[in-house]
């Protein structure tokens, strides 16, 4: 399969519709309305609903699920959506919990999606760390996902919930995607540290992937996100690299050449 472009539509939070070569993929599905969903052990309060309804993103060839244990990455409506996709690519532990069509990917493990009339895509797992060193027993396992057209990781890299660290640097050494969907927002549900990329992390990611455009996601919509899309864009602009970042309007498709 060949494809000249990829179209991304931010739906809200970490949820992005990816259209590439006739395939339709969705990252971390969250479609519940705003509201207070949990207060303990951390507060999960959603402040904005999705720009598109579930029916508007169907049909789906795959869901790229960075992890299943946090409501701001997989909510009740998103969980109900999973069986409608051909496959759900996620962490091995999440795949064991979800069952059904879920496929666990270890870092740098590649699987194919093949659909008659569309061809194939390559989906590769990528390392991710959801916070500072030592956070794993608290945050749980997370995986990034790469999409390849002609070769693994040559099209899109979805960071998942991670900070900049050696694992992301290793992805940059191995792959050259044209678009990096960066889960930013500097999420601070526990207040003491950020668990997703802040502006500095995103800038480091841009430096590591010099041939890619960064597409900002997971920056708004929950009270524990401390850096908005506008603040992220201002940080890039202040260093003269504003052209490297796409800060999309929810619900509006953005296309990139491959």
C-alpha positions in Angstrom: 0.0 0.0 0.0 1.2 3.5 -0.7 -0.3 6.7 0.6 0.6 10.3 -0.2 -0.8 11.8 3.0 -2.2 11.2 6.4 -5.2 13.1 7.9 -5.5 13.6 11.7 -8.5 14.9 13.5 -8.3 15.8 17.2 -11.5 14.7 18.9 -10.5 15.7 22.4 -8.0 14.8 25.1 -5.8 11.9 23.7 -8.4 10.9 21.1 -7.2 11.4 17.5 -8.7 9.9 14.3 -6.0 8.9 11.9 -6.9 8.3 8.3 -4.2 6.8 6.1 -4.4 4.9 2.8 -8.1 4.1 3.4 -7.4 2.9 6.9 -9.1 4.5 9.9 -7.3 4.3 13.3 -8.3 5.9 16.6 -6.0 6.7 19.5 -7.0 6.3 23.2 -10.9 6.6 22.9 -12.6 9.0 25.3 -16.2 10.1 24.5 -17.8 10.6 27.9 -19.3 14.0 28.6 -17.7 16.5 31.1 -18.1 15.7 34.7 -16.4 14.6 37.9 -15.6 11.0 37.5 -13.3 10.2 40.5 -11.9 11.9 43.5 -9.6 9.2 44.9 -6.8 8.3 44.8 -6.5 11.2 42.3 -9.2 13.6 41.0 -10.4 12.9 37.5 -12.6 15.8 36.4 -13.4 16.3 32.7 -14.1 19.9 31.5 -14.8 19.4 27.8 -16.6 16.8 25.7 -15.5 15.3 22.4 -15.7 17.2 19.2 -17.1 14.2 17.4 -19.5 11.5 18.5 -18.6 7.8 18.4 -20.8 7.3 15.3 -18.8 9.8 13.4 -15.5 7.9 13.8 -16.8 4.5 12.7 -15.9 2.2 11.0 -12.5 1.6 12.6 -9.7 -0.7 11.5 -7.8 -0.4 14.7 -7.6 1.4 18.1 -4.2 2.4 19.3 -4.6 2.3 23.0 -1.6 3.5 25.0 -3.0 2.1 28.3 -6.4 1.0 29.7 -6.0 1.9 33.4 -6.7 5.7 33.4 -10.1 7.3 32.7 -8.6 10.1 30.7 -7.2 7.6 28.2 -10.0 5.0 28.1 -13.4 6.0 29.5 -16.7 4.1 29.6 -17.8 5.1 26.1 -14.3 4.4 24.8 -14.3 1.0 26.4 -17.7 0.2 24.8 -16.3 1.2 21.4 -13.3 -1.2 21.5 -15.2 -4.3 20.2 -16.2 -2.4 17.0 -12.6 -2.1 15.8 -10.9 -4.9 13.9 -8.1 -4.8 16.5 -7.0 -2.9 19.6 -3.2 -2.5 19.9 -2.1 -1.9 23.5 0.2 -3.1 26.2 0.5 -6.8 26.9 -1.1 -6.4 30.4 -4.0 -4.3 29.0 -4.5 -6.9 26.2 -4.8 -9.6 28.9 -7.3 -7.5 30.9 -9.4 -6.5 27.8 -9.4 -9.8 25.9 -11.3 -10.1 22.7 -9.7 -8.2 19.8 -6.9 -6.7 22.0 -3.3 -7.4 20.9 -0.4 -6.7 23.2 2.7 -5.1 21.8 6.1 -5.0 23.5 8.4 -2.2 22.7 9.7 -2.5 19.1 7.4 -5.5 18.3 5.6 -5.1 15.0 2.3 -6.5 13.8 0.4 -6.1 10.5 -3.1 -4.9 9.8 -4.2 -6.3 6.5 -7.7 -5.4 5.0 -8.9 -6.5 1.6 -9.1 -3.5 -0.7 -6.9 -1.4 1.5 -3.6 -3.2 1.7 -1.6 -3.3 4.9 -0.3 -1.1 7.7 2.5 -1.9 10.2 1.9 -1.2 13.9 4.9 -1.2 16.2 5.1 -0.8 19.9 7.3 1.9 21.4 8.6 2.4 25.0 6.8 4.9 27.2 7.2 6.0 30.8 4.2 7.7 32.4 6.1 10.1 34.7 9.5 10.3 36.4 11.8 7.4 37.1 10.2 4.9 39.5 6.6 5.9 38.6 5.8 2.5 37.1 4.2 0.8 40.2 1.9 3.9 40.5 1.1 4.7 36.8 1.2 1.2 35.3 2.4 0.1 31.9 2.1 2.4 28.9 3.0 1.9 25.3 3.6 4.2 22.4 2.5 3.1 18.9 4.1 3.7 15.5 2.3 3.4 12.1 4.3 2.3 9.1 3.3 2.2 5.4 6.3 1.0 3.5 8.5 0.2 6.6 7.9 0.2 10.4 7.4 3.6 11.9 7.8 5.6 8.7 4.5 7.5 8.9 3.2 8.3 12.4 4.4 8.0 16.0 1.9 8.3 18.8 3.9 8.9 21.9 1.1 7.8 24.3 1.3 9.1 27.9 5.0 9.5 28.4 7.6 12.1 29.4 10.8 12.6 27.4 13.3 10.0 28.5 15.8 7.5 27.0 13.0 5.3 25.7 11.7 8.1 23.4 15.2 8.9 22.4 15.6 5.3 21.3 12.5 5.6 19.2 14.1 8.6 17.4 17.2 6.6 16.7 15.3 3.7 15.1 12.5 5.4 13.2 11.8 8.5 11.1 8.1 9.2 11.2 6.6 12.2 9.3 4.2 13.1 12.1 4.6 12.7 15.9 1.4 12.8 17.8 2.7 14.1 21.1 0.6 13.6 24.3 1.5 16.8 26.1 -0.3 19.0 28.6 2.0 18.4 31.5 -0.5 16.3 33.4 -0.1 16.6 37.1 -2.8 14.5 38.8 -0.6 14.1 41.9 0.7 17.7 41.9 4.4 16.9 42.6 5.5 16.1 39.0 4.3 15.9 35.5 3.2 12.6 34.0 2.9 13.6 30.3 5.2 15.8 28.3 5.5 19.4 29.2 6.7 22.1 26.8 10.4 21.3 27.4 9.8 17.6 26.8 7.9 18.4 23.5 10.7 20.6 22.4 13.2 17.9 23.1 11.0 15.5 21.1 11.0 18.0 18.2 14.8 18.1 18.2 15.0 14.3 18.2 12.7 14.0 15.2 14.0 16.8 12.9 12.0 15.5 9.9 8.7 15.3 11.7 5.8 17.7 12.4 4.5 17.5 16.0 0.7 17.2 16.4 -0.4 18.3 19.8 -2.9 16.1 21.7 -4.0 15.5 25.3 -3.4 19.1 26.3 -6.9 20.2 27.4 -10.2 18.9 28.7 -9.2 17.7 32.2 -8.4 19.7 35.3 -5.1 17.9 35.9 -3.6 19.2 32.6 -1.5 22.3 33.4 -0.2 23.4 29.9 -2.8 24.2 27.3 -2.3 23.9 23.5 -1.9 27.6 23.3 0.8 27.6 26.0 2.6 24.8 24.1 2.4 26.7 20.8 3.8 29.9 22.5 6.8 27.9 23.8 7.6 26.7 20.3 7.1 30.1 18.8 9.3 31.8 21.4 12.2 29.6 20.3 11.5 30.1 16.6 10.2 26.6 15.9 6.5 27.3 15.8 6.4 25.8 12.3 7.3 22.4 13.8 4.1 22.2 15.8 0.5 21.7 14.8 -1.9 22.8 17.5 -5.1 21.6 16.0 -8.7 22.8 16.5 -10.8 19.9 17.8 -13.0 18.4 15.1 -11.1 19.9 12.2 -9.0 17.5 10.0 -5.4 18.4 9.4 -3.5 16.6 6.5 0.3 15.9 6.3 2.3 14.7 3.3 4.1 11.4 3.7 
